[in-house]
Amino acid sequence: MTDSAPSILPYGSWPSPITAESLVRGAAAVGEIRADGDDVWWSEQRPDEGGRTVLVRRSSGGGCHDLFPPFDPSGERRNWNARTLVLEYGGGAWAVRDGTVVFADLADQRLHRVDPAEGGEALPVPITPAPSTERGLRYSEVSWLDAFPGWLLCVRESHEPDAVAGHGEAVDEVVALPIDGSAVEDPSRVVVLAAGSDFVHSPVARGAQVAWLRWDHPRMPWDGTELAIATLLADPSGAPERLVDLRVVAGGAKESVVQPGFLADGTLAFCTDRTGWWNPWREVREGGLEPMIAGGGVDLEIGGPLWVGGLRWWAELAPGRLLVCARSSGTDSLAVLEPDGELR
């Protein structure tokens, strides 16, 4: 006869067939959706693949394809993982244009490029130099510099010993670098454009105009940031050289600015909490600012804390017409901001 008496164990210590792994198995987290022509791209964090982040493309024909080779549980083959450790939390690890993808890989934090494959499998190739220490050079928020063909704009965070020794912590900079990979052998091709602030974020460019966010200790980005803009000059070879005519458009110790961007007509737009709520504003002339929402704004959060890179709360649907993500009472919703300032 089997003893069916129950076992007595300390509270919470009994064995369970339900494990943490079983709860998340197959539950991929989708994020950072991008449009590239008729294709749609996104990232998937896959628990079944060691938690790595895979980039996925849905073509105009409807098929979905992973950018990276299949996961190898043995680890004999490199399992690519599109994840940056900038600000430790990451975000903004990849970008795509005309089928070419640039991403930061978790293993080494270097930027890698994958070109469109014409039959067969295209593997990533590094385009940034190897650091002197493990994961010593990290990158995020990559975009293309249209005025400088073949060049990218991004944030670089240096954990290299010399940088940390001189600054007391990691050093954040806005940099330009060539997409062709020539910086791998010649690190001087990575051009530092903006430095000196404890933190930089959200660099964007239109033509030769470059805008970015910056702030210093002890502020957090929801306390106060500055939106800076400057003109990018070229060297005799046509490569990016340096920024000139820098000015601060908005922000300060008690004003938080997030998501700068250029509208179709070249106007610089951004979200600021100067009214107590993050709302879209724009520069109407050098030094002149105005709210984009009629009546001076609304009691909605169109913006938020810069926990990670690559955050977006607005996108231009047509000239002067924005799609925005607005939060009220803990609930997010989509709305359209019309050119006349009406929010619908």
N, C-alpha and C positions, 0 to 999 in steps of 0.2 A: 504494500500500500504506500502510495507516494505521500510524503509530508507536504501538505498544501498550506502550512502556516505561513503568513506573510513575513517578509524580511523587514526588519526595523533598521532604518538608515537615517543619518542626520538630514534635516530638511534641505531639499534642493540637491541632494547628492545621489539620488537614485538614477540608475542607468535608463536612458531613453533611446528608442529607435530613431527619434527625430534629431538629426544633427544639424549644425549650422550649415554644413555643406549642402545637405539635402534641401534646406530652405531656399537657397539661392541658385540651385542647379538649373541651368537653362534660362535664368532670368537676366538677360543682357540689358544693360542700362544704355539707352540711346541719348546722344548729346551732340552739340556743336554741328548743327545742320548747315550745309553750305550748298549753294547753287553754282554750277559751272556750266554755262550754256544751257543745254537741254538736260544735262545730267544733274542728279541730286546726290550729294555725299553726306555722310554722317559718321560719327564715331560710335563704336559699340564696346562697352566694357563687359567682358565675358568671364563669368566665374568658372565656367567649364574649361577655360584655357588659361588657368593660373591667374585670372583677374586681369589679363592684358587687355589693352585697348586696340581694337582693330578698326581700320578705316574701310568703309563700305561705299560702293558706287552703285546707284540705280540708273541705268542708262535710259535714254529716251525710248528704247524698245521695250522697257519694262523689266529687263533682267537685272539681278543684283549680283555683284561680284566683290569679293574681298580683295583689298589691295595687297595684303601680305600672304605669303604661302601658308598652307594649313599648319595648325599647331602641332608641334612635335613634343609629346609628353616626356620623351627620353632626354630632351635637352641637347641632343647631339647637333641639331641644326638650330640656328639662331631664331628665336621666336620674337619677331619684331613687335614693338609695343609703343604706340604713339602717345607718349606721356612726358610732359616736362615737369621739372621740380622747381621752376622759378617761383619765388615766394614760398617754397616748400609745398604749397597747396596745388600749384600747377595751373592748368587752364591755358587755352590758346596754343596748343601744342602743334597745330598743323594748319596748312592753307593749301588751296588748289586753284589753278588757273590753266585753262586750255588743256586739261588732262594731266598737267604736271603737278605733282604733289610734293610739298616740302614739309617735313615733320621732324620733331625731336623724339629720339628714341630713349626709352627709360634707362637702358643699360649703360649708355655712355653720355647721354644728354646732348650729343652733337646733332646738328641739323643734317638730314639726309634728303636726297632728291630721288623721286621715282618718275621717270618719263613714261608717256603713254606707250603701252606695249603694242607692237604690230606683229601679233602672232608670238606665242611663247610667253614666258614669264619675265617681267621686268623687276629686277632686284634693286633695293635702295643703295645709293652711293653717298658717302659723306661729302658735305660741302663746307664744313667748318673744321678748323684745326683741332688736333687731339690735345686735350689739356694735359698739364704736367701732373695733375692729381686726379683721382677718380671723380668723375662727374664735376670737374672743376669749372667748366664753362657751360652755362645753361642758357637756353634760348626760348622765347615765346612770342606770340602775337606777330607772326610773320605776315608781311604784305609786299606787294610788288611796287617798285618805284618806277612809275610809268615814264617819268621824264629822264630816267637813266636805264635804258633797256639792258636787261640781264642783271639787274641789281635788286636786292631785297632790303626791306626795312624791318627791324625787329628790336625786341628787348634782349639784352645780354646781361646775365647775372654771373659775375666772376667770384668763384670760391677758391681761386688760385692763392697759394700762400703769400705771394708778394702783395696782392690786392688786399687780402684780409689783414695783413700786417700793417699796411698803410692806412686803412680805413677803420680797422677795429671790427669789421664784419664784412659780409659779402658786398660787392660793389655792383650797383645797377646802372646800366647805360643804354642809351638808344644808339644803335649801330646800323651801318649799311654794309652789306657784303655781297659778293658776286655769287650768282646761282650756279656758275659753271664748275665750282669746286676748286678753283685756283687758290683759294685761301687755305686749302689743306696743306699745301707746301709752302705758301707764303702768307703767314698770319697777318702781315702788315696790310693785306688787302681788306681786312675787317676794319672799317673806318668808324671810329668813335665820333658820334655827332653831338650827343648831349650827355653830360656827366656832372657830378658835383652834388646832386640831390641824393638823399638816402634811398629814395624809391622813384622809379619811373614806370609808366604804364600807358597802354593804349596809343602807341604811335600810329599816326595816319598821315598820308601824303596826297596832295593833288598838285600835279605839275611840280614846281620847285618848292612849294610850300609844305612844310612839315609841322605837324602839331602833335603834342603829347601832354600827358599829365605828369605831375611831379609833386612830391611832398617829403617832409623831413620828420624825424623823431622830434618830440614824442607824439606827434599827431598820428591818428589812424585815418585812413582815407575817407571815412564817413564824418570825420571832424572837419577836415579842410584839405583841399588839394588846389594846385594851380594849373591852369590850362595855358601852356606856352605855345608860341608859334614862331617860326623863323624861316628864312629862305636858304635853300640848299644850293651851294655853289659847286661847280665842277672844276676839276683840275685840267691841265692841258690835254690829257688823254680822253676827257669826257666822263671820267669816273667821279662819283661823289667825293667831295673834299672836306667841306666844313659848312656850318650854319652861320648866318649873319643876320643882323637886324632882329634879334630876338626880342619879343615883347610878351607880357602876360596879358591874356585876353580877359580872364575871369578867374575867380577863386581866391583863396587866401586862408588864413588861419581858422576862420569860422565859416567858410563856404566850401562845400563839397561839390566838385564838378566831376561828372562821369561821362563816358562815351562821347568823345569828340568825333566829328566826322564832317566831311564836305558834301554839301548838297549838289545836285546836278548843275546848278548855276555857279558853283564855286564858293557859295556862302559857307562859312564855318558854323556848324551847329553843335550843340552839346546839351546835356542835362545838368541843371544846377539846383541846389536846395536853398538858394538865397531867399526864397519866400517861406521857407519852412517845409516845403515839399519839393522833391526832385521833379522838375518840369523841363520841357525842351525850350531852349533859348537859341538865339542866333546873333551873329555879329552883322549889323546892318551897314557899318562903315568902320574904319579903323578906330577902335576905342569906343564905338557905340554899340550897345546891346539892346535887344528887345525880346520879350516873351513871344513864343510862337503860338500860344493858346490865347484866344480872345479873352479880354477882361483881366489880363495879367496872370492867368494861371488857374489851376484847379487843385482841390485838396485830394490829390491822388499822387502816388509815388510812381513816376515814370523814370526809374533809376533805382540804384541800390548800392549796397556795400561792395567794394572791389575785393571780394574774397579771393578770386582767381582771375586769370587773364581771359581775354576773349569774350567778356560779357557784353550783351547787347540788349537794349530796351527799345530801340527804334530802327526803322529801315525805311528808305524812301521808295515808295511804290511808283510814283510819277513825279515830275517836277513840282516841288513844293507840297506834295501829298505824302504823309508819313503813316506807316503802320506802327503803332506803339503798344508796348506791354505795360499796362497800368495795374497797380495794386491798391486795393482798398479793403480794410478790415481783414487782412490776411489772405485775400483771394485775388489771384491774377486773372486779368481778362485782356483781350485784344480790342483795340479801338483804332479808328482812322482819324487822323488829324488833317483836316482839309486846309487848302491854301488860305482860306479866309479866317483861319484860326478856330473854327468850330470842331469840337471833338465829338465823334459819333461812334 
